[in-house]
Amino acid sequence: MGYTGFSGDFFLCDAAGGLVWHRGYLNKKPFLDFDARRFYEILLADYILPQMNTRQRPQFAFTLIELLVVIAILAVLLALAVPALQRALGKSDLAGGVSSIKQIGVAMSLYAADNNQRLPGPDMYWGQNPEYNTGDTKLIGTYLYPYLGISQPTWGYRSIKAMAGPAYWRVNKGARPSFPAYIANFGPEVMGYLTLPDGTRVYPWGDKTSTIPPMNYPALASAGLMRTWVLRDIDATGPVKNNQAGWAGTLPKSPIYGKSRLQLNFDMSAEVVSSSLDMTQNR
């Protein structure tokens, strides 16, 4: 321990009170016996190290209020960002869906050019999966796959990714389509024919049992059907009932494009229509 006397002298003592060093100002030199080793041991242990240990260090911890403020700010930013991301994803999905149905339209036009301007058929499925199989002539994909740049499969069914948008494949479970991406226009009662304003029945896809071939483009134009839809994307909110199709229970519960629905017309133009549109209407 160190003590300063009234005369300005400084005494350095050990813990037992023994004198180790005394600095005198009279002769400007230390006097008494000086134990240098003992001096430095006490100086280090009793003076230097305690001052180093007790020196105040900077504090980096956050207070509870600061943490709550940061959490609140992050929650607000997240609440603002999530809807924007959902809207961006919805627009991306819709753009991908439109691109897919346009590719179907181009492929159907190319098919018609090679087949006397006729639509694929006859005897097509009402619900159309985005796939093909050369042994299943009720699938549109079976007729169109060569025009979509796809090689012939060696066996079984094969998915056609280009026939449906990313939103469909994200909802779909499994490697193969588990539910139809579209329904074909078979008329309000799904009888395979459309009724014209004058009461005439026409079969756009043909009728195999009646040996009626699919309609060609001149006949469609003459019947005023070119702006009538030929394919629409489908979900559980559509007019499909379990007694009409066994796959009805596999459909998405709501439209995969939100408030929009994809539509391909007989003139092979693609449209985005409201998902609340009455699916039983031909036009």
LINTAPE-V346661 format. One record per backbone hydrogen bond with DSSP energy under -0.5 kcal/mol. CO is the residue of the C=O (numbers start at 1). NH is the residue of the N-H. E is the energy in kcal/mol with one decimal. If there is no record, write none. Layout:
BEGIN
co=<CO CO>
nh=<NH NH>
e=<E E>
END
This chain:
BEGIN
co=<1 3 3 5 9 10 11 11 12 12 14 18 20 21 22 22 23 29 31 33 34 35 36 37 38 39 40 41 42 43 43 44 47 48 49 50 51 63 64 65 66 67 68 69 70 71 72 73 74 75 76 77 78 79 80 81 82 83 84 85 86 87 88 89 90 91 92 93 94 95 96 97 98 99 100 101 102 103 104 105 106 107 108 109 110 111 111 112 112 115 117 126 126 127 128 128 129 130 132 133 135 136 138 139 139 140 140 141 144 144 145 145 146 158 159 160 161 165 165 166 167 168 181 182 183 184 186 186 186 187 194 194 196 200 202 202 203 204 205 207 208 211 212 215 216 217 218 219 220 221 225 225 226 228 230 231 232 235 241 241 245 247 248 252 255 257 259 261 262 263 264 264 265 269 271 271 273 274 277 278 282>
nh=<13 5 11 8 5 23 3 13 20 21 17 14 35 12 24 31 10 24 22 35 36 39 40 41 42 43 44 45 46 47 48 49 51 52 53 54 55 67 68 69 70 71 72 73 74 75 76 77 78 79 80 81 82 83 84 85 86 87 88 89 90 91 92 93 94 95 96 97 98 99 100 101 102 103 104 105 106 107 108 109 110 111 112 113 114 114 115 115 117 118 217 128 184 129 181 182 131 160 158 136 137 139 125 142 143 143 144 145 147 148 148 150 149 132 161 163 164 168 169 170 171 172 234 128 232 186 191 192 193 190 196 202 199 196 194 204 206 215 122 212 211 213 207 119 220 221 222 223 225 224 228 266 267 266 185 264 183 238 244 245 248 250 251 236 258 260 275 273 233 271 230 231 268 265 263 273 261 277 279 281 229>
e=<-3.7 -0.6 -3.0 -1.3 -2.9 -2.3 -2.3 -0.5 -3.0 -2.0 -2.0 -2.3 -0.9 -3.0 -0.7 -1.3 -1.1 -0.6 -0.6 -0.6 -0.9 -2.3 -2.2 -1.9 -2.2 -2.4 -2.3 -2.6 -2.9 -1.1 -2.2 -2.4 -1.3 -1.9 -2.4 -1.9 -0.6 -2.1 -2.3 -2.3 -2.2 -2.5 -2.3 -2.2 -2.4 -2.2 -2.0 -2.4 -2.4 -2.3 -1.7 -2.2 -2.6 -0.7 -0.9 -2.5 -2.5 -2.5 -2.2 -2.6 -2.6 -2.4 -2.2 -2.8 -2.4 -2.4 -2.2 -2.4 -2.7 -2.1 -1.8 -2.4 -2.0 -1.8 -1.7 -1.9 -2.4 -2.5 -2.7 -2.0 -2.3 -2.5 -2.6 -2.1 -1.1 -0.6 -0.6 -1.2 -2.9 -1.8 -1.8 -0.6 -2.9 -0.6 -1.7 -1.5 -2.2 -3.0 -2.0 -2.7 -0.6 -1.0 -2.5 -0.7 -0.7 -1.2 -1.7 -2.1 -1.6 -0.5 -1.2 -1.9 -0.8 -1.9 -0.6 -1.6 -1.4 -0.6 -1.6 -1.9 -1.7 -2.7 -0.8 -3.0 -1.6 -1.1 -0.9 -1.9 -0.8 -1.8 -0.6 -2.6 -2.6 -3.2 -2.9 -0.7 -1.3 -1.7 -0.7 -2.8 -1.0 -0.6 -2.7 -1.9 -2.3 -2.7 -2.3 -1.9 -2.7 -1.1 -2.1 -0.5 -2.0 -2.3 -1.7 -2.8 -2.4 -1.9 -1.9 -1.8 -1.4 -1.8 -1.2 -3.3 -1.5 -1.5 -2.2 -2.9 -1.6 -3.0 -4.1 -1.8 -2.2 -2.6 -2.1 -0.6 -2.8 -1.6 -0.7 -1.5 -1.0>
END
